[in-house]
Amino acid sequence: MIEVSPIPAVNVSAVPQRSLLRYPGGKTWLIPHIRVWLRAMKRPRLLVEPFAGGGIVSLTAVMENLAEESLMAELDKDVAALWKAALYFGPDLANRISSFTLTRDSVVELSCQPPADVVEHGFRTLVLNRTRRGGVLAHGASFTRKGENGAGIASRWYPKTIIRRLRAIAEVAPRITFHETDGMQMLASILDKPHEDVALFIDPPYTGAGGKRAGKRLYAHNDVDHARLFSLLAESNAHFLMTYDRSLEIESLIETHGFHAVQVVMKSGHHTLLPELVITRNPTFAKVKSLA
């Protein structure tokens, strides 16, 4: 039986908003668990996030000094361009944001133009992420219609706020390394040479696990060999925290490899209760009483 975590899912408004992206399956709710996990490791030298997505865990780890450095990886070329632009060309990206007048026509025009360089590509990703329904970047995603307070396509476009987050990222950018690469390949390479002071945060696209296929709709790259991922971790001594939707397939993999898990009950935008699993090698959260 998988017990409910003693740490509840946090309201996203109670956690500092650091990511530039509105990411499907984002992990802002998980931040209290991340803090407990990394503090128990006593500030690892490196946090590795092989499926970076919105990058909230890496950003939190370095900004709150929970880890010395972070290594982020992302295979999706559009998301990768955004992180390259933010980490290595932050002022140029900020200028592009501040000079843009967002209308439906300007967004459509931007979406139809091949980006000239990494800054323009990252900017394009940012605009489309913040103007499409649910932040979905996958091909065929539709634009926001009504949005917040009837503001329509511009309802999630806050240039001043985004630039402020971008500047905060720039302050810690020297401590973050980004690679556009396959997360599974990166993991296999890292696990081949384990280090005691390395922590792995693993949040793979869930499509295929438990029969769920939402990843095809949400992500351009959504095919992950879940059994192999569990085996790679089991064959190593790596410190990891992994998240998954709860399903019989994943529960079986947890039991097979002797991992530990707690469930956190989420509430969807349609008020449906959705249990997510937080998986670790050791029972990290079993005796947690507070968020100290």
Rosetta silent file (secondary structure, phi, psi, omega in degrees, C-alpha in Angstrom):
SEQUENCE: MIEVSPIPAVNVSAVPQRSLLRYPGGKTWLIPHIRVWLRAMKRPRLLVEPFAGGGIVSLTAVMENLAEESLMAELDKDVAALWKAALYFGPDLANRISSFTLTRDSVVELSCQPPADVVEHGFRTLVLNRTRRGGVLAHGASFTRKGENGAGIASRWYPKTIIRRLRAIAEVAPRITFHETDGMQMLASILDKPHEDVALFIDPPYTGAGGKRAGKRLYAHNDVDHARLFSLLAESNAHFLMTYDRSLEIESLIETHGFHAVQVVMKSGHHTLLPELVITRNPTFAKVKSLA
SCORE:     score description
SCORE:     0.000 S_00000001
   1 L     0.000  131.580  179.222    0.000    0.000    0.000 S_00000001
   2 L   -93.846  118.815 -176.685    1.352    3.418   -0.941 S_00000001
   3 L   -79.183  157.894  175.484    0.777    5.922    1.835 S_00000001
   4 E   -75.216  136.769  179.820   -0.187    9.538    1.410 S_00000001
   5 L   -62.718  141.013  175.063    2.761   11.882    1.815 S_00000001
   6 L   -70.238  -11.553  177.277    2.859   13.843    5.073 S_00000001
   7 L  -101.691  114.686 -176.968    3.723   16.855    2.929 S_00000001
   8 L   -73.680  161.963  172.704    0.617   18.061    1.081 S_00000001
   9 L   -64.870  126.043 -175.741    0.570   19.378   -2.459 S_00000001
  10 L   -85.356  145.336  172.595    1.267   23.061   -2.085 S_00000001
  11 L   -65.556  131.227 -173.770   -0.816   25.739   -3.724 S_00000001
  12 H   -59.602  -25.002  179.586    1.333   27.123   -6.520 S_00000001
  13 H   -70.372  -15.300 -179.299    0.710   30.660   -5.281 S_00000001
  14 H   -90.327   -1.364 -178.107    2.593   29.760   -2.079 S_00000001
  15 L  -117.714  137.248  177.310    5.799   28.916   -3.973 S_00000001
  16 L   -53.991  129.897  179.763    8.061   31.456   -5.712 S_00000001
  17 L   -86.999  109.157 -172.413    7.265   31.462   -9.436 S_00000001
  18 L  -115.334  -24.241 -177.267   10.644   31.137  -11.156 S_00000001
  19 L   -76.106  150.961  175.436   10.098   29.398  -14.459 S_00000001
  20 L   -83.550  -16.925 -171.993    9.528   31.360  -17.652 S_00000001
  21 L  -105.580  147.014  165.220    7.224   28.657  -18.996 S_00000001
  22 L   -92.627   99.961 -167.888    3.685   27.548  -18.275 S_00000001
  23 L  -107.034  129.355  174.524    4.531   23.884  -18.563 S_00000001
  24 L   -58.335  126.423 -177.939    2.064   20.955  -18.840 S_00000001
  25 L    78.693   19.146  179.149    2.825   18.708  -15.874 S_00000001
  26 L   -57.649  155.347 -171.283    4.874   21.416  -14.148 S_00000001
  27 L  -114.149   30.542  176.433    6.201   20.581  -10.702 S_00000001
  28 H   -58.211  -37.937 -179.096    5.708   23.763   -8.686 S_00000001
  29 H   -62.336  -21.126 -174.619    3.474   21.748   -6.317 S_00000001
  30 H   -87.258   -9.168 -171.940    6.412   19.425   -5.598 S_00000001
  31 H   -54.074  -41.996  176.546    8.804   22.073   -4.297 S_00000001
  32 H   -57.460  -37.329  176.414    8.241   21.317   -0.558 S_00000001
  33 H   -67.076  -40.112  179.285    9.226   17.677   -1.236 S_00000001
  34 H   -61.926  -41.967  179.823   12.288   18.820   -3.191 S_00000001
  35 H   -61.418  -46.644  179.907   13.405   21.004   -0.290 S_00000001
  36 H   -62.291  -44.644 -178.025   13.114   18.147    2.215 S_00000001
  37 H   -62.352  -49.734 -176.991   14.899   15.717   -0.110 S_00000001
  38 H   -71.184  -34.519  176.497   17.848   17.981   -0.922 S_00000001
  39 H   -65.669  -34.124  177.629   18.266   19.180    2.657 S_00000001
  40 H   -65.964  -26.561  177.457   18.456   15.539    3.750 S_00000001
  41 L   -85.063   -5.648  178.521   21.363   15.174    1.309 S_00000001
  42 L    60.384   56.076  173.350   23.044   18.224    2.895 S_00000001
  43 L    58.768   80.463  177.979   23.373   20.313   -0.249 S_00000001
  44 L   -61.667  156.452  178.457   24.624   18.051   -3.054 S_00000001
  45 L   -66.408  -36.886 -174.140   27.286   19.365   -5.381 S_00000001
  46 E  -141.810  132.131  169.719   25.119   18.805   -8.439 S_00000001
  47 E  -105.141  126.266  179.769   21.414   18.420   -9.174 S_00000001
  48 E  -108.409  127.945  178.211   20.726   16.742  -12.523 S_00000001
  49 E  -123.077   91.252 -171.836   17.351   17.270  -14.233 S_00000001
  50 L   -74.841  -17.730  175.754   17.381   15.141  -17.418 S_00000001
  51 L  -121.292   76.044 -163.910   13.795   16.005  -18.452 S_00000001
  52 L   -65.904  -45.926 -178.158   13.947   19.712  -17.684 S_00000001
  53 L    55.160 -124.095  179.779   10.705   21.031  -19.157 S_00000001
  54 L   -72.593  -13.680  172.272    9.829   24.157  -17.178 S_00000001
  55 L    70.786   16.301 -173.817   12.962   23.729  -15.058 S_00000001
  56 H   -63.614  -32.632 -177.733   11.356   24.769  -11.766 S_00000001
  57 H   -71.647  -45.187  177.610   13.303   22.203   -9.713 S_00000001
  58 H   -61.558  -44.721 -179.730   16.721   23.217  -11.053 S_00000001
  59 H   -62.162  -44.086  179.337   15.924   26.898  -10.624 S_00000001
  60 H   -64.106  -41.808 -177.445   14.713   26.377   -7.074 S_00000001
  61 H   -59.841  -44.278 -178.423   17.719   24.242   -6.153 S_00000001
  62 H   -81.356  -36.395 -178.417   20.273   26.870   -7.139 S_00000001
  63 H   -69.604  -30.444  178.530   18.282   29.939   -6.122 S_00000001
  64 L  -100.067   10.100  178.501   17.649   28.547   -2.625 S_00000001
  65 L    55.268   37.301  175.594   21.174   27.102   -2.366 S_00000001
  66 L   -84.459  -17.917  174.823   19.828   23.572   -1.974 S_00000001
  67 L  -145.381  150.455 -179.104   22.481   22.415   -4.460 S_00000001
  68 L   -67.767  -45.348 -177.790   25.723   24.005   -5.562 S_00000001
  69 E  -141.837  167.626  177.912   25.041   23.623   -9.279 S_00000001
  70 E  -134.359  145.297  174.103   22.458   22.217  -11.655 S_00000001
  71 E  -120.621  115.882 -179.031   22.652   20.330  -14.952 S_00000001
  72 E  -108.524  143.187  175.240   19.516   20.565  -17.097 S_00000001
  73 E  -134.840  144.613  177.022   18.757   18.578  -20.229 S_00000001
  74 L  -153.369  133.515 -178.358   15.885   18.818  -22.684 S_00000001
  75 L   -88.924  -30.900 -179.103   15.410   17.137  -26.063 S_00000001
  76 L   -61.707  121.384 -173.233   12.574   19.301  -27.342 S_00000001
  77 H   -65.066  -32.043 -179.352   14.257   21.816  -29.672 S_00000001
  78 H   -73.152  -46.139  177.889   11.807   24.629  -28.881 S_00000001
  79 H   -65.447  -39.730  178.019   12.088   24.303  -25.108 S_00000001
  80 H   -59.668  -41.398  179.469   15.856   23.868  -25.435 S_00000001
  81 H   -62.554  -37.686  178.642   16.082   27.124  -27.392 S_00000001
  82 H   -62.744  -44.619 -178.555   14.247   28.958  -24.628 S_00000001
  83 H   -71.311  -35.187  175.261   16.693   27.759  -21.963 S_00000001
  84 H   -62.667  -45.108 -179.871   19.719   28.503  -24.124 S_00000001
  85 H   -64.146  -43.786 -177.257   18.438   32.018  -24.731 S_00000001
  86 H   -67.433  -42.028 -174.314   17.572   32.586  -21.064 S_00000001
  87 H   -81.457  -32.605 -171.889   20.816   31.225  -19.621 S_00000001
  88 H  -114.220  -16.272 -179.284   23.317   32.499  -22.185 S_00000001
  89 L  -136.601   41.141 -174.756   21.652   35.507  -23.874 S_00000001
  90 H   -53.354  -49.563  179.866   19.399   36.850  -21.122 S_00000001
  91 H   -60.026  -39.932  178.623   19.717   40.610  -21.889 S_00000001
  92 H   -64.644  -40.457  178.557   18.991   40.037  -25.585 S_00000001
  93 H   -66.374  -40.928  178.345   15.937   37.954  -24.736 S_00000001
  94 H   -61.093  -41.760  177.801   14.718   40.608  -22.277 S_00000001
  95 H   -63.212  -38.966  179.485   15.020   43.288  -24.955 S_00000001
  96 H   -66.066  -38.265  178.718   13.032   41.154  -27.385 S_00000001
  97 H   -65.678  -47.457 -175.416   10.290   40.670  -24.792 S_00000001
  98 H   -67.685  -25.192 -176.968   10.034   44.358  -23.887 S_00000001
  99 L   -92.645   -1.387 -174.449    9.841   45.469  -27.527 S_00000001
 100 L   -92.791  130.753  173.014    7.102   43.044  -28.568 S_00000001
 101 L  -100.970  113.158 -172.878    3.486   44.151  -28.896 S_00000001
 102 L   -88.249  117.870  169.843    1.354   41.078  -28.417 S_00000001
 103 L  -136.690  168.173  178.506   -1.750   40.748  -30.551 S_00000001
 104 H   -60.088  -41.384 -179.010   -3.265   37.739  -32.206 S_00000001
 105 H   -64.993  -40.972 -178.652   -1.875   38.884  -35.551 S_00000001
 106 H   -68.628  -33.552  178.349    1.647   39.421  -34.183 S_00000001
 107 H   -70.779  -43.153  178.448    1.632   35.976  -32.545 S_00000001
 108 H   -61.566  -43.405  178.816    0.396   34.270  -35.715 S_00000001
 109 H   -61.631  -43.630  178.815    3.070   36.073  -37.736 S_00000001
 110 H   -61.771  -41.245 -177.387    5.753   35.034  -35.234 S_00000001
 111 H   -67.460  -22.120 -177.429    4.601   31.412  -35.302 S_00000001
 112 H   -92.891  -10.036 -176.891    4.909   31.280  -39.099 S_00000001
 113 L   -97.455  127.915  174.103    8.438   32.683  -39.312 S_00000001
 114 L   -63.437  130.103 -179.075   11.479   30.406  -38.985 S_00000001
 115 L   -65.700  141.063 -175.508   13.605   31.841  -36.150 S_00000001
 116 L   -81.272  -27.666 -177.941   16.839   33.494  -37.273 S_00000001
 117 L  -155.331 -178.155 -173.975   18.890   32.627  -34.184 S_00000001
 118 H   -67.618  -33.113  178.381   18.663   31.060  -30.735 S_00000001
 119 H   -66.567  -46.071  179.022   17.326   34.232  -29.102 S_00000001
 120 H   -64.949  -37.159  177.947   14.546   34.549  -31.650 S_00000001
 121 H   -65.598  -45.660  178.153   13.821   30.824  -31.325 S_00000001
 122 H   -63.082  -40.767  177.913   13.667   31.028  -27.535 S_00000001
 123 H   -62.445  -43.687  178.223   11.464   34.120  -27.730 S_00000001
 124 H   -58.952  -44.201  177.672    9.121   32.357  -30.143 S_00000001
 125 H   -59.019  -45.616 -178.454    8.847   29.432  -27.729 S_00000001
 126 H   -60.999  -47.180 -178.979    8.059   31.772  -24.860 S_00000001
 127 H   -63.177  -46.624 -179.203    5.345   33.646  -26.747 S_00000001
 128 H   -65.682  -38.653  178.312    3.656   30.498  -28.032 S_00000001
 129 H   -59.988  -37.045 -174.561    3.838   28.869  -24.604 S_00000001
 130 H   -92.975   -0.010  178.142    2.088   31.837  -23.032 S_00000001
 131 H  -120.410   -5.877  176.742   -0.558   32.257  -25.697 S_00000001
 132 E   -98.093  153.684 -176.756   -1.614   28.657  -26.282 S_00000001
 133 H   -60.725  124.580  178.681   -4.151   26.830  -24.157 S_00000001
 134 H    70.110    7.756 -178.735   -2.469   25.231  -21.140 S_00000001
 135 H    74.673   13.769 -175.670    0.950   26.292  -22.396 S_00000001
 136 L   -72.204  128.619 -179.782    1.011   23.334  -24.799 S_00000001
 137 L  -100.849  -13.136 -176.616    3.714   23.642  -27.477 S_00000001
 138 L   -59.444  152.080 -178.011    3.007   20.426  -29.374 S_00000001
 139 L   -55.400  133.663  176.848    1.919   20.720  -33.004 S_00000001
 140 L    95.373   -5.142  179.692   -1.759   21.550  -33.401 S_00000001
 141 L   -65.193  143.204 -176.571   -2.239   23.248  -30.010 S_00000001
 142 L   -95.386  158.316  178.212   -4.812   26.031  -30.128 S_00000001
 143 E   -74.169  153.276  173.707   -4.495   29.615  -28.919 S_00000001
 144 L   -59.702  138.976 -179.288   -6.084   30.762  -25.679 S_00000001
 145 L  -101.269  -76.908 -178.093   -9.582   32.095  -26.315 S_00000001
 146 L   -78.506  -47.279  179.370  -11.197   33.727  -23.294 S_00000001
 147 L    67.410 -164.695 -178.628   -8.260   33.534  -20.895 S_00000001
 148 H   -76.659  129.804  177.172   -8.121   35.331  -17.552 S_00000001
 149 H    53.417   30.840  177.890  -10.743   38.056  -17.079 S_00000001
 150 H    69.589   18.067 -177.433  -11.617   37.804  -20.744 S_00000001
 151 L   -78.937   -5.560  174.470   -8.180   39.075  -21.783 S_00000001
 152 H    64.137 -138.886 -171.635   -7.954   36.380  -24.440 S_00000001
 153 H   -60.843  -24.812 -177.893   -4.655   35.550  -26.077 S_00000001
 154 H   -93.665    7.485 -171.480   -2.743   38.103  -23.961 S_00000001
 155 L   -68.495  -21.110  178.164   -4.102   36.903  -20.611 S_00000001
 156 L  -114.218   19.337  179.091   -0.868   35.080  -19.668 S_00000001
 157 L  -103.579  101.730 -179.428    1.562   37.559  -21.215 S_00000001
 158 L  -118.525   82.925 -172.657    3.170   39.557  -18.399 S_00000001
 159 H   -58.065  -40.930 -179.279    6.306   41.091  -19.930 S_00000001
 160 H   -65.191  -42.308  179.240    7.482   42.905  -16.794 S_00000001
 161 H   -66.016  -42.923 -179.508    7.049   39.794  -14.643 S_00000001
 162 H   -63.474  -42.396  179.147    8.747   37.566  -17.215 S_00000001
 163 H   -65.558  -37.196  177.033   11.699   39.952  -17.495 S_00000001
 164 H   -62.848  -42.058  176.849   11.989   40.052  -13.710 S_00000001
 165 H   -65.633  -38.959  179.849   12.170   36.248  -13.626 S_00000001
 166 H   -62.098  -40.191  178.571   14.673   36.314  -16.466 S_00000001
 167 H   -68.270  -35.729  176.362   16.941   38.654  -14.505 S_00000001
 168 H   -65.486  -38.107  176.857   16.724   36.397  -11.451 S_00000001
 169 H   -64.751  -39.923 -179.268   17.766   33.463  -13.648 S_00000001
 170 H   -59.571  -32.554 -179.081   20.696   35.507  -14.982 S_00000001
 171 H   -66.146  -30.124 -178.614   22.023   35.894  -11.428 S_00000001
 172 H  -108.590    0.165 -177.054   22.387   32.122  -11.018 S_00000001
 173 H   -53.660  -35.468  177.802   23.064   31.238  -14.658 S_00000001
 174 H   -62.149  -16.604 -179.417   26.806   30.612  -14.009 S_00000001
 175 H   -99.403    3.889 -179.104   25.734   27.731  -11.740 S_00000001
 176 E  -120.511  128.355  174.621   23.432   26.116  -14.326 S_00000001
 177 E  -110.920  136.712 -179.949   24.598   24.062  -17.306 S_00000001
 178 E  -121.819  137.814  174.655   22.168   23.183  -20.076 S_00000001
 179 E  -129.104  131.953  171.304   22.413   20.455  -22.727 S_00000001
 180 L   -85.993   98.889 -173.751   20.028   19.832  -25.602 S_00000001
 181 L  -159.615  170.086  177.947   20.103   16.059  -25.458 S_00000001
 182 L   -75.117  124.900 -176.272   18.122   12.916  -24.735 S_00000001
 183 H   -61.908  -37.519  179.876   17.449   12.597  -21.017 S_00000001
 184 H   -65.958  -40.341  178.055   17.699    8.815  -20.997 S_00000001
 185 H   -64.733  -41.100  177.589   21.113    8.920  -22.658 S_00000001
 186 H   -61.512  -44.927  179.836   22.310   11.499  -20.149 S_00000001
 187 H   -59.892  -46.503 -178.726   21.063    9.382  -17.257 S_00000001
 188 H   -59.486  -39.656  179.168   22.773    6.259  -18.549 S_00000001
 189 H   -67.024  -42.901 -179.346   26.051    8.162  -18.842 S_00000001
 190 H   -68.843  -42.629 -177.652   25.793    9.658  -15.356 S_00000001
 191 H   -69.941  -19.149  177.082   24.717    6.429  -13.704 S_00000001
 192 L   -70.076  -22.274  178.520   27.666    4.652  -15.283 S_00000001
 193 L  -134.563   73.022 -173.694   29.912    6.775  -13.046 S_00000001
 194 L   -66.506  150.154  176.723   27.883    7.481   -9.889 S_00000001
 195 L  -131.129  140.558 -177.678   28.892   10.148   -7.403 S_00000001
 196 L   -65.086  -28.971 -174.911   27.741   10.458   -3.808 S_00000001
 197 L  -100.979   27.048  176.027   27.212   14.210   -4.093 S_00000001
 198 E  -115.969  132.156  178.195   24.974   14.090   -7.179 S_00000001
 199 E  -114.620  138.674 -179.319   21.172   14.185   -6.930 S_00000001
 200 E  -112.634  121.031  171.257   18.855   13.183   -9.787 S_00000001
 201 E  -105.330  118.603 -170.859   15.413   14.706  -10.209 S_00000001
 202 E  -121.524  115.079 -179.469   13.536   12.645  -12.792 S_00000001
 203 L  -132.062   74.990 -174.392   10.190   13.740  -14.181 S_00000001
 204 L   -73.944  156.132  170.536    9.732   11.880  -17.488 S_00000001
 205 L   -61.149  134.698 -167.189    6.808   12.411  -19.845 S_00000001
 206 L   -86.455   -5.326 -174.381    4.304    9.840  -18.637 S_00000001
 207 L   -54.250  133.892 -179.526    2.835    8.654  -21.899 S_00000001
 208 L    99.165  -25.274  179.323    2.734    4.887  -22.063 S_00000001
 209 H   -81.599  121.586  178.479    2.804    4.378  -18.292 S_00000001
 210 H    69.012   18.363  178.241   -0.413    2.794  -17.122 S_00000001
 211 H    82.604    2.375 -178.491   -1.940    3.175  -20.558 S_00000001
 212 L   -80.594  134.997 -176.961   -2.029    6.967  -20.407 S_00000001
 213 L  -120.381   17.364 -176.866   -1.379    8.663  -23.738 S_00000001
 214 H   -60.352  -28.988 -178.279   -1.730   12.358  -22.817 S_00000001
 215 H   -58.517  -31.169  178.211    1.926   12.928  -23.576 S_00000001
 216 H   -61.118  -32.852 -178.908    1.283   12.588  -27.300 S_00000001
 217 H   -83.817  -27.933 -171.269   -0.936   15.653  -27.061 S_00000001
 218 H   -97.958  -31.985 -170.839    1.298   17.641  -24.698 S_00000001
 219 L  -127.682  144.107  176.493    4.907   16.937  -25.706 S_00000001
 220 L   -69.395  -35.560  178.579    6.833   16.651  -28.954 S_00000001
 221 L  -115.641  111.547 -170.375    9.045   13.936  -27.406 S_00000001
 222 L  -136.967   12.738 -176.487    6.960   11.567  -25.332 S_00000001
 223 L  -105.072  105.142 -179.145    8.323    8.045  -25.770 S_00000001
 224 L  -123.984  134.322  176.191   10.178    6.832  -22.652 S_00000001
 225 L   -82.588   95.398 -173.149   11.048    3.233  -21.771 S_00000001
 226 H   -66.242  -39.726  179.301    9.787    3.297  -18.206 S_00000001
 227 H   -62.628  -41.187  178.758   10.956   -0.218  -17.326 S_00000001
 228 H   -66.108  -38.599  178.328   14.477    0.597  -18.518 S_00000001
 229 H   -59.558  -46.797  178.144   14.468    3.831  -16.534 S_00000001
 230 H   -62.505  -40.999 -179.377   13.637    1.946  -13.333 S_00000001
 231 H   -64.384  -41.982  178.107   16.270   -0.680  -14.103 S_00000001
 232 H   -57.727  -43.916 -179.433   18.975    1.938  -14.668 S_00000001
 233 H   -68.861  -39.179 -178.176   18.258    3.465  -11.287 S_00000001
 234 H   -66.574  -31.552 -178.271   18.074    0.085   -9.540 S_00000001
 235 L   -81.198   -3.314 -179.410   21.470   -0.932  -10.908 S_00000001
 236 L  -113.963  177.701  172.747   23.084    2.205   -9.493 S_00000001
 237 L  -111.784   22.059 -172.598   23.498    3.728   -6.054 S_00000001
 238 L   -67.610  146.595  171.391   22.322    7.132   -7.198 S_00000001
 239 E   -83.357  122.410 -177.804   20.300    9.470   -5.026 S_00000001
 240 E  -142.042  155.712  166.685   17.110   10.203   -6.924 S_00000001
 241 E  -131.871  127.228 -174.279   13.614   11.575   -6.642 S_00000001
 242 E  -129.534  143.429  179.023   11.218   10.582   -9.412 S_00000001
 243 E  -119.812  145.082  177.939    7.599   11.494  -10.084 S_00000001
 244 E  -151.221  151.301  164.420    4.896    9.555  -11.922 S_00000001
 245 E   -61.842  145.969  179.069    1.145    9.424  -12.276 S_00000001
 246 L   -75.458  130.407  176.633   -0.114    6.570  -10.133 S_00000001
 247 L  -155.527  161.610  179.874   -0.823    3.406  -12.120 S_00000001
 248 H   -63.255  -36.404  179.350   -0.606   -0.356  -11.603 S_00000001
 249 H   -61.145  -46.503 -178.117    2.347   -0.540  -14.010 S_00000001
 250 H   -71.257  -38.438  176.404    4.389    1.972  -12.035 S_00000001
 251 H   -59.735  -39.577  178.900    3.400    0.466   -8.686 S_00000001
 252 H   -64.653  -41.269  178.904    4.646   -2.893   -9.963 S_00000001
 253 H   -65.719  -37.739  177.523    7.990   -1.374  -11.021 S_00000001
 254 H   -62.111  -46.426 -179.147    8.383    0.260   -7.609 S_00000001
 255 H   -67.168  -41.686 -178.892    7.774   -3.063   -5.855 S_00000001
 256 H   -58.316  -40.568 -174.272   10.025   -5.020   -8.226 S_00000001
 257 H   -98.528    3.443  175.355   13.004   -2.761   -7.578 S_00000001
 258 L    69.904   27.160  177.380   12.406   -2.193   -3.872 S_00000001
 259 L   -82.202  172.114  178.032   11.921    1.570   -4.167 S_00000001
 260 E  -116.881  147.508 -179.222    9.813    3.667   -1.828 S_00000001
 261 E  -147.216  148.263  167.628    6.912    5.900   -2.779 S_00000001
 262 E  -125.582  156.996  178.261    4.348    8.224   -1.284 S_00000001
 263 E  -110.037  144.880  176.503    1.373    9.648   -3.090 S_00000001
 264 E  -120.244  123.806 -176.269    0.368   13.275   -3.277 S_00000001
 265 E   -87.959  118.559 -179.870   -3.228   13.957   -4.200 S_00000001
 266 E   -99.801  161.731  173.115   -3.561   16.733   -6.748 S_00000001
 267 E  -121.316  123.207 -178.590   -6.657   18.563   -7.907 S_00000001
 268 L   -75.391  173.199  177.034   -6.984   19.216  -11.627 S_00000001
 269 L   -62.872  -18.584  176.993   -8.444   22.329  -13.190 S_00000001
 270 L   -99.535   15.370  176.913  -11.695   20.366  -13.460 S_00000001
 271 L    65.347   24.100  173.741  -11.525   19.554   -9.704 S_00000001
 272 L   -86.857  136.940  179.054  -10.719   15.903  -10.344 S_00000001
 273 E   -80.941  126.165 -175.799   -8.468   14.279   -7.715 S_00000001
 274 E  -126.375  112.049  178.340   -5.276   12.964   -9.311 S_00000001
 275 E   -79.308  127.208  174.201   -2.759   10.943   -7.252 S_00000001
 276 E  -111.039  145.434 -179.827    0.892   11.508   -8.168 S_00000001
 277 E  -100.795  136.561  173.215    3.706    9.314   -6.895 S_00000001
 278 E  -112.127  113.256 -168.803    6.936   10.651   -5.412 S_00000001
 279 E  -112.311  132.739  177.879    9.486    7.829   -5.686 S_00000001
 280 E  -138.863  166.774  177.571   12.857    7.552   -3.928 S_00000001
 281 L   -71.967  -41.007 -179.363   15.384    4.834   -3.141 S_00000001
 282 L  -111.261  161.465 -178.382   14.980    5.305    0.603 S_00000001
 283 L   -74.126   69.007 -173.297   11.872    6.208    2.641 S_00000001
 284 L   -60.054  -36.945 -171.791   12.713    9.900    2.594 S_00000001
 285 L  -105.015    1.029 -174.066    9.278   11.193    3.520 S_00000001
 286 L   -61.052  -35.506 -174.965    8.031    8.417    5.809 S_00000001
 287 L  -112.793   14.178  179.757    8.947   10.240    9.024 S_00000001
 288 L   -71.208  129.997 -179.480    8.646   13.836    7.890 S_00000001
 289 L  -110.069  -21.044 -177.430    6.526   15.831   10.335 S_00000001
 290 L  -153.354 -178.606  179.020    6.925   19.331    9.022 S_00000001
 291 L  -101.221   26.005 -177.539    8.486   21.420    6.286 S_00000001
 292 L   -62.111    0.000    0.000   11.311   22.654    8.509 S_00000001
